[in-house]
Amino acid sequence: MIIHYSDKSLIQGLRQKKESHIRYMYREYFPLIRSIVERNSGNRQDAEDVFHDGMIILYLRVLREPVALSSSLKTYLYSICKNIWHQRLDRKFRLLYQADFEVNENPSRYTDDQQVREEYLEKMRLYNGHFLSLPQDCQTLLKLFFRKVPLKEIAGTLGLKDEVYAKTRKYMCKNMLRKKILNDPLCQQFIFYDGFREIE
């Protein structure tokens, strides 16, 4: 017979580290976390790690203070885990695309280690290949953005109506690039679990 726990019971059981309640949360909640991670460049191991970290955060929160839920506990944990995975994907993105993405930048100024230099060049080839597949206006916009050109000036250069639209367009182009690269199997050679695309 399957026992169903209320949110209040689960919170109390989590405070008391009751194995039955934790097993119940894994059985009932993990499939949702696995789904969001696997839809966004992750695998089952990633999902398990995120779920574990999310449970720790939830546990620490219920220990520190009363948890006033505005939604179900399942949704609350989902939100925690989604944020964890979002942050890790963002770290992967930042690690992969450093500096100002100059195509001919010399990697020797970063290190004298041959293996690291070769890896840097592979990362740049991966980035450049997908960057060049973007629409021309996206390429131009992102080049200006990475060079820290003000949005108002970018809007004027590209003939956009205002800087608000330029910011929106920049987000769309950047997210398009993220998805292209993070969906490329070669990306996994360079960036591992804790290393990060926008959550859909």
Beta strands, then each sheet from edge to edge (+ up, - down):
end
